[in-house]
């Protein structure tokens, strides 16, 4: 019974992990579309554009790491339910290992080009 439960957790982890990755890619495209829209808005001053882009990222859980005239670097640490389920399927103790890994891993960083409106990892 326990092995069946761990097998189901592993399969569910893979499915959720694939879904999370797809959602992350779609969200980056949405962020990029918004940034491009703000950058191309001629009615806004450069400072207003910067504020709107920074607000967008802070509202989505990103932390502003570096801000230059034409480049913004933001980062955030994401908890992955799919990865947690996969680690949990290693007998339950893997979940604790994943939590340790989560707090030790580097946050994902994005570089936002404020002139072209592009986002790069």
Backbone torsions as a table, in degrees:
resi	resn	phi	psi	omega
1	UNK	NA	-44.1	-179.7
2	UNK	-65.2	-40.7	179.0
3	UNK	-63.9	-38.6	177.3
4	UNK	-63.1	-42.7	178.1
5	UNK	-61.3	-43.5	179.6
6	UNK	-67.8	-34.6	176.8
7	UNK	-66.3	-42.9	177.5
8	UNK	-63.3	-39.4	178.1
9	UNK	-63.3	-38.1	179.5
10	UNK	-67.0	-45.0	179.7
11	UNK	-64.6	-44.6	177.9
12	UNK	-62.7	-36.9	178.1
13	UNK	-62.2	-42.2	179.1
14	UNK	-65.1	-44.6	-179.6
15	UNK	-62.4	-46.8	-179.0
16	UNK	-66.9	-37.4	179.1
17	UNK	-63.3	-42.5	177.4
18	UNK	-63.8	-42.9	178.5
19	UNK	-62.2	-43.8	-179.5
20	UNK	-62.4	-41.9	179.3
21	UNK	-64.2	-41.6	178.2
22	UNK	-63.6	-43.0	178.9
23	UNK	-63.9	-40.6	179.9
24	UNK	-61.2	-43.6	178.9
25	UNK	-64.4	-42.6	178.4
26	UNK	-63.8	-38.7	-179.7
27	UNK	-67.5	-36.9	177.4
28	UNK	-65.8	-38.1	177.2
29	UNK	-64.2	-41.5	177.5
30	UNK	-63.2	-42.4	177.4
31	UNK	-62.2	-42.5	-179.2
32	UNK	-64.8	-40.4	177.9
33	UNK	-62.3	-41.5	179.1
34	UNK	-66.1	-44.0	179.8
35	UNK	-61.4	-43.9	179.2
36	UNK	-62.4	-38.7	178.9
37	UNK	-64.7	-43.2	179.8
38	UNK	-66.9	-42.5	-177.9
39	UNK	-64.4	-36.6	-177.6
40	UNK	-82.5	-5.9	179.9
41	UNK	-74.3	109.0	-176.4
42	UNK	-74.9	-15.4	-177.6
43	UNK	-80.6	-8.3	-179.2
44	UNK	-101.3	145.5	172.5
45	UNK	-76.6	161.6	-179.9
46	UNK	-58.9	-38.9	179.7
47	UNK	-64.9	-41.3	178.3
48	UNK	-64.6	-38.7	177.9
49	UNK	-62.1	-44.6	179.6
50	UNK	-61.5	-43.6	-179.4
51	UNK	-63.5	-43.2	-179.8
52	UNK	-65.0	-41.4	179.1
53	UNK	-66.9	-42.2	177.9
54	UNK	-64.4	-40.4	176.7
55	UNK	-61.3	-40.6	178.7
56	UNK	-57.9	-47.5	-177.1
57	UNK	-72.6	-37.6	178.5
58	UNK	-68.6	-33.9	177.3
59	UNK	-69.5	-22.8	178.7
60	UNK	-97.6	16.4	172.7
61	UNK	87.2	10.5	179.1
62	UNK	-88.9	150.5	176.4
63	UNK	-108.9	130.6	179.6
64	UNK	-75.7	116.3	-178.9
65	UNK	-91.0	-43.5	-176.0
66	UNK	-148.0	140.6	-179.7
67	UNK	-134.9	121.0	175.9
68	UNK	-121.3	-178.8	-176.3
69	UNK	-60.3	-41.0	-175.8
70	UNK	-122.8	5.6	-177.0
71	UNK	-139.2	137.2	179.0
72	UNK	-126.5	129.6	177.6
73	UNK	-113.1	122.8	-179.7
74	UNK	-124.9	156.6	179.3
75	UNK	-149.4	158.2	172.5
76	UNK	-159.6	155.2	178.7
77	UNK	-103.3	126.3	-177.6
78	UNK	-109.5	132.5	174.3
79	UNK	-85.4	127.2	-179.1
80	UNK	-105.2	112.9	177.9
81	UNK	-65.5	-37.8	178.9
82	UNK	-61.6	-46.1	178.6
83	UNK	-66.4	-37.4	178.0
84	UNK	-63.0	-41.1	177.4
85	UNK	-65.3	-40.2	177.9
86	UNK	-62.9	-44.6	178.1
87	UNK	-65.9	-37.4	178.8
88	UNK	-62.4	-32.7	-178.3
89	UNK	-68.8	-5.1	176.1
90	UNK	-85.4	29.3	175.6
91	UNK	101.3	12.7	177.2
92	UNK	92.1	-36.0	-179.2
93	UNK	-74.1	-19.3	179.0
94	UNK	-62.4	-27.7	178.8
95	UNK	-62.9	-41.6	177.6
96	UNK	-63.4	-40.3	176.7
97	UNK	-62.6	-39.5	178.0
98	UNK	-65.1	-40.3	178.1
99	UNK	-61.6	-41.1	176.7
100	UNK	-63.1	-44.4	178.6
101	UNK	-61.5	-42.4	-178.7
102	UNK	-58.1	-45.1	-177.0
103	UNK	-77.2	-18.9	179.5
104	UNK	-94.8	-18.2	-175.4
105	UNK	-74.6	155.4	178.1
106	UNK	-74.9	141.0	176.2
107	UNK	-65.7	150.6	177.2
108	UNK	-73.6	129.0	-178.5
109	UNK	-107.9	143.2	174.9
110	UNK	-125.0	139.2	174.6
111	UNK	-107.1	124.2	-178.3
112	UNK	-107.4	118.5	177.1
113	UNK	-84.7	114.2	-175.4
114	UNK	-82.6	-7.0	176.1
115	UNK	-92.8	-40.9	-177.7
116	UNK	-98.7	-15.8	-179.9
117	UNK	77.3	25.4	-179.4
118	UNK	-105.0	155.3	178.4
119	UNK	-121.7	129.9	178.7
120	UNK	-127.2	149.8	177.8
121	UNK	-85.9	NA	NA
